[in-house]
Amino acid sequence: MAAGPDGVNPVLRRELEYHEKLYSGFAQKHFARPAVRALRRNMVARILRMTGAGPRSRVLSLGCGIGDTELLLAPHVGELVGIDLSPTAVRQACADRDQLGITNARFEEGSTAAGEFDAIIAIFFLHHLSDADLAALPARIAGQLTPHGVFYSLDPSRQRLSGAIGRRVVPKLMKKYQSPDERELEASATAALFRSAGLNTEVGMYDFGSSPVAGLFPGWRLGYQAARALDDLLLRISLLRRLGSNFEIIARRGDVSGANYRQK
């Protein structure tokens, strides 16, 4: 993506403006609601299972936001580093970390972090990148993974049934939760970028309705749990799976196969 007249990538500028506003009050309240917290706990369990991260693992989170997922993950790993372009988000993540007494997590403003990592995660991050930045990212990730390191991402699918329904039934509500430049991604095309970087890459579907339920009804924890249970059943039906809401990329270095991956 070419820079604007001021030398700044216009997509990054718009994304930063949107997220600075998001993280100035709304996100803190929304992400603390019961259904959203239940969703984040499910994500953390999934990350641990898919990456194999454990008490000795060094983990990097790209686009960590206010760290609501990362602070749930930190007690299960050796070290966690979260990076985000939003100064407001990083300040909030640090404040929450200190309040919780978590000592193995740090949050930094920026788009890169030094060193190698056993796991790199990107939760609802890739779909905010420009096409050029997304194409360049897998090679950078491959260079930062340890020899048997794993990358895990979660992003909205272009084929998602929930998106098609939402755009017709509640279009204004859909736009409320979207930044100006984010878009749904094609799972197979995204996976191809990681394979081109030399990573052993698999694609899976994370859910159908549970994430949308948590986002639209953040106080309805029982509703999220019921939707999650239904998702786990629907994801076993191969003909329906491609219509899921959010897809996973699991990309590994080395000769490690997808032994940890099971569609659930």
Phi, psi and omega in degrees: 000125181290150179284154177280186181302333180269007178082005182254137175303120184297327177295314179298321180298313181293320179296318180295317179299316180298313185284330173299320177291317180301318185272012179260026176148310185297311186299318182301318180286315183295314184289344179272354183289154189302316182292322180292321177296321178296320176300314181297322178295321177296320178299316181298316178300320179294315179302314181298319181290317184285325183267339185073013180298144182212197187299342181252006186275144173257124188238137175246132176246121179271132181064053189287346182059224182274008173077021184294325174281318186296323181286339171282329181280325188308318181297347183261354185233173182283313180213140177232131176240124177246135178234144179204149179285341186274114177300322180298317180296316182295319177299318180294318179299318179294319180296317179294320177302312182294321179295324180278349180074027179275125187252352184254018180235141172224150183234134186229145176278129179146189182240357180222157175223146183279154172099181178254155184224145177285332177215138173237130182238154179214097185263114183051050183241314187302323185287356174268347183279151171293162180302320181293317180292323178295319180294329182276340188295317185303321179295322178294319179296316180301325180285344182254353178278141172295168186310328177241030181287161184229137172255138178227130177226160179220123183211158179292139181271141178295336180266009188293130179293323181297325178292318180297319178292315182299320181295333180270324187269315183226062184300321181293323179292323177299315181294330181300328184258019181236139174280166187301326188248358179290154179207164175284150183248152173276119187300312184294322179292323178293317178299322181299327178296321180286325176295323179296336178273006176086017180261139175287113195236135175235157177239137175223166177253134185271319185196175172246291187247350188291318177295314175302321179298316180297321180289319183276331181232067189297339179271357188261077183297318180295324176297318177298314183298321177294318179295322179294318178297320177294320178302316182299330176283314183295326182291348176278351181262106189300325182292334180269338191304321184295345179267008180298163186281312187230134182251153180253142166250128175238109186238129187237147169273164175076200184263012182290128177270182182276047182297331181278348188273125172222129180287119181223000000 
